[in-house]
Amino acid sequence: MPATGITRATAVMQGALQDAGHIALVSSFGAESVVLLHMAAVIDPMVPVLFVDTELLFTETLVYQQEVSERLGLRNVQIIKSAEIAAKDPYGALRFSDTDACCALRKTAPLQQALAGFDGWITGRKRFQAGSRAALDFFEVETAGNADTGRIKINPLAHWAPQDVRAYMDENRLPRHPGGQGLSVDRLCALHITGCRR
């Protein structure tokens, strides 16, 4: 990957963490997550890292989350869980009947609650991931429905291609998710990947 791509991504993240207010990094600890986590650890190991535990995560993801956090020296990983799962989906069956409701219960609502105290958040979204992201830029205003949340979303890797991600991981000898590129981080997304919206 050209050094300019790494430099731009690092500059975007560093600028956001230093100048954009109280910022969190949201991470699924999925296959490509280690890139942003590494950048954050180099800039500031105390950056708040929000990790949503849906309680449907694969064991490999939970182990990877702990190992990566320790290896990179991340000292402010916050594990977020919904307090309503026991009441609304005690047997974990909602994912079979209504994936959107399951995603809202286990991911979207707890993440939005966790982000309430932040001015913005860093994402790992990239243009190549979907047609709807083709024009994704480094900074955007977060909306919920048709309303502005008042937060910004920071996308340091917006302009990266898949080979850039792999090259960065290789150059920095970063640990790979044990499931590789093909394993979803949880059972919900493994069943219905498009049911998870952030």
C-alpha positions in Angstrom: 0.0 0.0 0.0 1.3 3.5 -0.8 2.6 5.3 2.3 0.2 8.2 1.5 -2.8 5.9 2.2 -1.5 4.9 5.6 -0.4 8.5 6.4 -3.9 9.9 5.4 -5.7 7.3 7.5 -3.4 7.9 10.5 -3.8 11.6 10.1 -7.6 11.4 10.0 -7.7 9.2 13.1 -5.1 11.3 15.0 -6.9 14.6 14.1 -10.3 13.1 15.2 -8.9 11.9 18.5 -7.1 15.2 19.2 -9.5 17.8 17.8 -13.1 16.4 17.4 -14.1 16.1 21.0 -14.8 12.9 22.9 -14.4 10.2 20.3 -14.8 6.4 20.6 -13.6 3.6 18.3 -16.4 1.0 17.6 -15.0 -2.4 16.8 -16.5 -5.8 16.1 -13.0 -7.4 16.4 -13.8 -9.0 13.1 -11.4 -10.0 10.4 -10.2 -6.5 9.4 -10.7 -4.7 12.7 -7.2 -5.1 13.9 -6.0 -2.4 11.4 -7.9 0.4 13.1 -7.2 -1.1 16.6 -3.5 -1.0 15.8 -3.6 2.5 14.6 -5.5 3.6 17.7 -3.1 1.8 20.0 -0.1 3.6 18.4 -1.8 7.0 18.7 -3.4 6.6 22.1 -3.8 3.2 23.9 -6.4 4.9 26.2 -8.9 5.6 23.3 -12.3 4.2 24.3 -12.9 1.1 22.2 -16.6 0.0 22.3 -17.1 -3.7 21.6 -20.8 -4.8 21.4 -21.2 -8.3 22.8 -24.5 -9.6 21.3 -24.3 -12.7 23.4 -24.3 -14.6 20.1 -20.7 -14.1 19.4 -18.5 -17.0 18.3 -16.0 -18.2 21.0 -13.2 -17.4 18.5 -14.3 -13.8 18.4 -14.3 -13.4 22.2 -10.9 -15.0 22.5 -9.5 -12.9 19.6 -10.9 -9.7 21.3 -9.1 -10.4 24.5 -5.8 -11.4 22.7 -5.8 -8.4 20.4 -6.6 -6.0 23.2 -3.7 -7.4 25.3 -1.2 -7.6 22.4 -1.9 -4.1 21.3 -2.0 -2.6 24.8 -5.5 -1.2 24.4 -6.3 -0.1 28.0 -9.9 1.2 27.6 -11.9 -1.6 25.9 -15.5 -1.3 27.0 -17.7 -4.4 26.5 -21.3 -3.3 25.7 -24.3 -5.6 26.3 -28.0 -5.1 26.1 -29.7 -5.2 29.4 -33.0 -6.2 27.8 -32.0 -9.6 26.2 -33.2 -11.7 29.1 -36.6 -10.1 29.0 -37.1 -9.8 25.2 -35.2 -12.8 23.8 -34.3 -15.2 26.6 -33.9 -18.2 24.3 -32.1 -16.4 21.5 -34.8 -17.4 19.0 -35.5 -13.8 17.8 -32.7 -14.1 15.2 -34.7 -16.8 13.4 -38.0 -15.0 13.2 -37.0 -11.3 13.0 -33.4 -10.5 12.3 -34.0 -6.8 12.2 -35.5 -6.9 15.7 -32.7 -9.1 16.9 -30.1 -6.7 15.5 -31.9 -3.7 17.1 -32.0 -5.4 20.5 -28.5 -6.9 20.6 -26.5 -4.3 18.6 -28.1 -1.1 17.5 -29.8 0.0 20.8 -26.9 -0.9 23.1 -24.4 0.8 20.7 -26.5 4.0 20.5 -26.8 4.0 24.3 -23.0 3.6 24.7 -22.4 6.4 22.2 -24.6 8.8 24.0 -21.7 10.4 25.8 -19.5 10.8 22.8 -19.1 13.5 20.1 -18.3 11.0 17.4 -17.1 7.6 16.6 -14.5 5.9 14.4 -15.7 3.2 12.1 -13.9 0.7 9.9 -16.2 1.2 6.9 -14.7 1.3 3.5 -15.9 2.3 0.0 -15.3 -1.2 -1.5 -17.7 -2.9 1.0 -20.9 -1.9 -0.7 -22.4 0.2 -3.5 -24.1 2.4 -0.9 -20.6 3.3 0.4 -19.0 4.2 -2.9 -18.9 7.9 -2.1 -18.0 7.4 1.6 -15.7 10.1 2.9 -13.5 10.5 6.0 -16.1 12.4 7.9 -19.9 12.4 7.9 -22.7 13.5 10.1 -24.5 10.6 11.8 -28.2 10.3 11.3 -30.8 8.0 12.9 -33.8 7.8 10.7 -34.2 11.3 9.3 -32.7 13.0 12.4 -29.1 14.2 13.0 -27.7 12.7 16.2 -25.2 15.5 16.7 -22.3 13.0 16.3 -19.8 12.6 13.6 -18.7 9.3 12.1 -15.0 9.1 11.2 -14.0 6.6 8.5 -10.2 6.6 8.3 -10.1 3.6 6.0 -12.8 4.9 3.6 -10.5 5.0 0.6 -8.7 1.7 1.3 -9.0 -1.3 -1.0 -8.9 -4.9 0.3 -5.2 -5.3 -0.7 -4.4 -2.2 1.4 -5.9 -3.8 4.5 -4.0 -7.1 3.9 -0.7 -5.2 3.3 -1.1 -3.2 6.5 -1.8 -6.4 8.5 1.3 -8.1 6.9 3.6 -5.1 7.4 2.7 -4.7 11.0 2.5 -8.5 11.7 -1.0 -8.2 13.1 -2.8 -11.2 14.4 -5.5 -12.6 12.1 -9.0 -13.5 13.3 -9.0 -17.3 13.6 -11.9 -17.6 11.2 -10.1 -15.6 8.6 -12.1 -13.5 6.1 -15.0 -15.9 5.9 -16.2 -16.0 9.5 -18.8 -13.6 10.7 -18.2 -12.4 14.2 -21.5 -13.7 15.5 -24.3 -16.1 14.9 -26.8 -13.3 14.0 -24.7 -12.0 11.1 -23.8 -15.5 10.0 -27.5 -16.1 9.4 -28.4 -12.7 8.0 -25.5 -10.4 7.3 -27.6 -7.5 5.9 -29.8 -7.5 9.1 -27.0 -5.6 11.0 -27.0 -1.9 10.3 -24.7 0.6 11.8 
